[in-house]
Amino acid sequence: MQLITDNDLQNLDIPLAAKAIGDFLRQTCAGETDAPPRMAIPLDGETLVITAGTDLENFGFRAYSHRPGLQRAKEDQIIACWDRETHNLKAIAVGERLGAWRTGILGGIAYQNLAGPGVETCGVIGSGLQAFTQVRAIAALAKPRRFLVFSRNRELRCAFTRKLESDTGVETIAVDKAERLVRQSDAIVTATNASEPVFELSWLDRCTHITTVGPKTRHRHEAPVEVATWADRIVSDSPQQIREQGRDHFLADALSFGGIDNLGSILDSDLASRAKPRTLYLSAGLAGTEVALLAAISAKVAQS
């Protein structure tokens, strides 16, 4: 059994991670995985959240804590992976990076398949770990020409910009206003903790793709409800998680949840030729993908 920590994930092999998660998405569409919605267990003011899933080779879970109103807490998590044939415990990951990388890789796969060719400028609203893993994955999988970055904290925004350009080699520019970023971007990624929309629909002059990673509840959402009518196609990695959220989802009154496509169903397809190009990706957190990613990482470690 291997123990994986955040230190082991500083330089993730993104193509390896994308293959592992992409395979899980394809297996999900083929009915070969079990990825139920997450379960929240209330515990005297605390909440323990558990996601569990299985694919053809592995099964396991992720567990983390949540308390409403808790600010700037490190999102320590436990992820465990077992071998389906032997039931031997393959690996355990502790920390916050593997969960963030899982979400980022899913976002990178979505961007690669939805944004399409000709999308040269990717705007990023947010400068935290979730924003960083999203754009690192996008840089590796979709190879945009430039990134624009905005967050309210100038110091964090500039540090994020420097590190992203250094790590990826992609031109990265910090901008001082969200409106300026959105108007100059072909696609945008929002990864914030905002309780109100961080952009307006009227700013989407040239944007053809939106990824929203942050809050998506009725009373707290980083994207405006009107994105449901702006988008010609809406995709999520976990439509079942959105259905489970039900009336509490910020788009519950704006669309039929049955109209949300599964990310796995669009892999390897050519959306560039479609007549309706505007796409929206709702990041929801597909259970089991973190287990598949841990399995791939532990296999690589075992071979090295």
C-alpha positions in Angstrom: 0.0 0.0 0.0 1.3 3.4 -1.0 0.8 6.7 0.8 0.6 9.7 -1.5 0.9 13.2 -0.1 0.6 16.7 -1.5 4.4 16.8 -1.9 4.1 13.9 -4.4 1.7 15.9 -6.5 3.7 19.0 -7.1 4.4 18.0 -10.7 1.5 15.9 -11.8 1.8 14.0 -15.1 -1.3 15.7 -16.7 -1.5 13.4 -19.8 -1.4 10.3 -17.5 -4.1 11.9 -15.3 -6.3 12.8 -18.3 -6.1 9.3 -19.7 -7.2 7.8 -16.3 -10.1 10.2 -15.9 -11.0 10.1 -19.6 -11.2 6.3 -19.4 -13.5 6.5 -16.3 -15.8 9.0 -18.2 -16.0 6.6 -21.1 -16.7 3.6 -18.8 -19.4 5.6 -17.1 -21.2 6.2 -20.4 -20.9 2.5 -21.1 -22.5 1.7 -17.8 -19.3 0.1 -16.4 -18.9 2.3 -13.4 -20.9 3.1 -10.3 -20.6 6.8 -9.3 -23.5 7.8 -7.0 -24.0 11.4 -5.8 -22.0 12.4 -2.7 -23.3 11.8 0.8 -23.2 14.4 3.5 -23.3 13.2 7.1 -24.2 15.9 9.7 -22.1 15.6 13.0 -23.0 18.2 15.7 -22.3 21.2 13.5 -19.8 19.6 11.3 -20.4 17.8 8.1 -18.5 14.8 6.8 -18.8 14.4 3.0 -18.1 11.1 1.3 -17.9 10.3 -2.4 -17.5 6.7 -3.5 -17.1 5.1 -6.8 -15.9 2.1 -8.8 -14.7 1.3 -12.3 -13.6 -2.0 -13.9 -10.4 -2.3 -11.8 -10.7 -0.2 -8.7 -13.1 1.0 -6.0 -12.8 3.5 -3.2 -13.9 6.7 -1.6 -12.9 10.3 -0.8 -13.8 11.9 2.6 -13.6 15.5 3.6 -15.2 17.9 6.1 -17.4 20.9 5.6 -18.7 23.6 7.9 -20.8 26.5 6.6 -19.0 29.8 7.1 -15.6 28.4 7.7 -13.1 30.6 5.8 -9.7 29.8 4.4 -9.6 26.3 5.8 -7.2 23.9 4.2 -9.3 21.3 2.5 -7.5 18.2 3.9 -9.0 15.0 2.4 -8.5 11.3 2.5 -8.8 9.2 -0.7 -8.5 5.5 -0.6 -8.3 3.0 -3.5 -8.8 -0.8 -3.4 -8.2 -3.4 -6.1 -11.5 -4.9 -7.2 -10.1 -8.4 -7.9 -8.1 -8.9 -4.7 -9.6 -6.3 -2.4 -6.1 -5.2 -1.5 -5.7 -1.6 -0.5 -3.6 0.0 -3.3 -3.1 3.5 -2.0 -4.2 6.3 0.3 -3.8 10.0 -0.5 -3.9 12.7 2.1 -4.0 16.5 1.7 -5.9 18.7 -0.7 -4.1 18.5 -4.0 -5.4 15.2 -5.4 -9.0 16.3 -5.1 -8.1 19.7 -6.7 -6.2 18.0 -9.5 -9.1 15.6 -10.2 -11.4 18.6 -10.6 -8.9 20.5 -12.7 -8.3 17.5 -15.0 -12.0 17.1 -15.6 -12.2 20.8 -16.4 -9.3 20.5 -18.8 -11.0 17.6 -20.6 -14.2 19.6 -20.8 -12.4 22.6 -22.2 -10.5 20.6 -24.7 -13.6 19.0 -26.1 -16.0 22.0 -25.8 -14.0 25.1 -26.5 -12.8 23.8 -29.8 -10.2 25.2 -32.2 -9.8 29.0 -32.7 -10.2 29.6 -28.9 -6.9 31.4 -28.3 -7.5 33.5 -25.2 -8.7 31.8 -22.0 -9.8 34.1 -19.2 -9.6 33.0 -15.6 -11.5 34.5 -12.7 -9.9 33.2 -9.5 -6.4 32.7 -8.2 -6.7 29.8 -5.8 -5.8 26.1 -6.0 -8.9 25.2 -7.9 -8.3 27.9 -10.5 -4.7 26.8 -10.8 -5.4 23.2 -11.5 -8.0 24.1 -14.1 -5.7 26.3 -16.1 -2.7 23.9 -15.7 -4.8 21.2 -17.2 -6.1 23.5 -20.0 -2.6 24.6 -20.9 -1.5 20.9 -21.2 -4.6 19.6 -23.0 -5.9 22.5 -25.1 -2.8 24.7 -25.5 -4.4 28.2 -25.7 -2.2 31.0 -26.9 -2.7 33.2 -23.8 -4.3 33.4 -20.4 -5.9 36.4 -18.8 -6.2 36.4 -15.0 -8.4 38.4 -12.7 -9.0 38.1 -8.9 -9.9 40.8 -6.4 -6.6 40.5 -4.5 -4.0 42.2 -6.7 -1.1 40.5 -4.9 -2.5 37.0 -5.3 -3.5 37.8 -8.9 0.0 38.8 -9.9 1.6 35.9 -8.1 -0.8 33.5 -9.8 0.0 35.0 -13.2 3.8 34.7 -12.7 3.6 31.1 -11.6 1.2 30.0 -14.3 3.4 31.5 -17.1 6.5 30.0 -15.5 5.0 26.5 -15.2 3.3 26.4 -18.6 5.2 28.7 -20.9 1.9 30.2 -22.0 1.7 34.0 -22.1 -0.3 35.0 -19.0 -1.5 38.6 -18.3 -3.0 39.9 -15.1 -6.0 42.3 -15.6 -7.5 44.6 -13.1 -11.2 44.3 -14.0 -13.4 41.2 -14.5 -15.3 43.0 -17.3 -12.2 43.7 -19.2 -11.1 40.0 -18.9 -14.4 38.6 -20.1 -14.8 41.0 -23.1 -11.3 40.0 -24.3 -11.6 36.2 -23.8 -12.7 33.5 -26.2 -13.5 31.3 -23.2 -13.7 31.9 -19.5 -13.1 29.7 -16.4 -14.6 30.9 -13.1 -13.2 29.2 -10.0 -14.1 31.4 -7.0 -15.9 31.3 -3.7 -18.2 34.1 -4.7 -21.8 34.2 -3.5 -22.9 36.5 -6.4 -22.1 36.3 -10.1 -18.6 37.4 -11.0 -19.6 38.4 -14.6 -22.5 39.6 -16.6 -24.0 38.2 -19.7 -23.6 41.5 -21.6 -19.8 41.1 -21.3 -19.7 38.0 -23.4 -18.8 39.8 -26.6 -16.6 37.0 -28.1 -16.8 34.2 -25.5 -18.1 30.9 -26.8 -17.4 28.7 -23.7 -17.8 29.0 -20.0 -16.6 26.7 -17.3 -17.9 27.3 -13.8 -16.2 25.5 -10.9 -17.4 27.5 -7.9 -20.7 27.6 -6.0 -23.9 26.6 -7.8 -26.6 26.8 -5.2 -29.8 28.8 -5.5 -28.6 31.4 -3.0 -24.9 31.3 -3.8 -23.6 31.1 -7.4 -20.7 32.6 -9.3 -22.3 32.5 -12.7 -25.6 34.3 -13.6 -28.7 32.2 -14.0 -29.0 33.6 -17.5 -26.1 31.4 -18.7 -28.7 28.6 -19.1 -30.3 30.5 -22.0 -27.0 31.8 -23.4 -25.5 28.3 -23.9 -26.5 26.1 -26.8 -25.2 23.1 -25.0 -24.7 22.4 -21.3 -22.4 19.6 -20.1 -21.4 18.3 -16.7 -19.1 15.6 -15.5 -21.8 14.5 -13.1 -25.4 15.2 -14.2 -26.6 12.8 -11.5 -25.0 15.1 -8.8 -26.9 18.1 -10.2 -30.2 16.1 -10.2 -29.5 15.1 -6.6 -29.1 18.8 -5.7 -32.6 19.4 -7.1 -34.3 22.7 -6.3 -31.2 23.9 -4.5 -29.3 24.1 -7.8 -29.0 27.7 -9.2 -30.3 26.6 -12.6 -33.3 24.6 -11.3 -35.8 27.1 -12.6 -34.0 27.8 -15.8 -33.6 24.4 -17.5 -34.5 20.8 -17.5 -31.8 18.7 -15.8 -32.5 16.1 -18.4 -31.0 18.5 -21.0 -27.5 18.4 -19.4 -25.2 16.2 -21.4 -22.7 13.8 -19.7 -19.1 14.9 -20.3 -18.1 11.3 -21.2 -20.6 11.3 -24.1 -18.8 14.1 -26.0 -15.3 12.8 -25.7 -13.6 12.4 -29.1 -16.5 14.2 -30.9 -16.1 17.2 -33.1 -18.1 20.1 -31.8 -16.4 22.6 -34.1 -18.7 21.7 -37.0 -21.9 22.0 -34.9 -24.3 24.8 -35.7 -24.7 25.8 -32.0 -21.2 26.6 -30.7 -21.8 28.2 -27.3 -21.1 25.7 -24.5 -21.4 25.7 -20.7 -19.5 23.2 -18.5 -20.9 22.7 -15.0 -18.2 21.2 -12.8 -20.0 18.9 -10.3 -17.4 16.4 -9.2 -17.9 12.9 -10.6 -17.5 10.4 -7.8 -14.9 7.7 -8.5 -12.7 9.9 -10.7 -10.5 10.7 -7.7 -10.1 7.0 -7.0 -9.2 6.3 -10.7 -6.7 9.1 -10.6 -5.1 7.8 -7.4 -4.8 4.3 -9.0 -3.0 5.7 -12.0 -0.6 7.8 -9.8 0.2 4.8 -7.5 0.8 2.6 -10.5 3.3 5.1 -11.9 5.0 5.4 -8.5 5.3 1.6 -8.2 7.0 1.5 -11.6 9.5 4.2 -10.8 
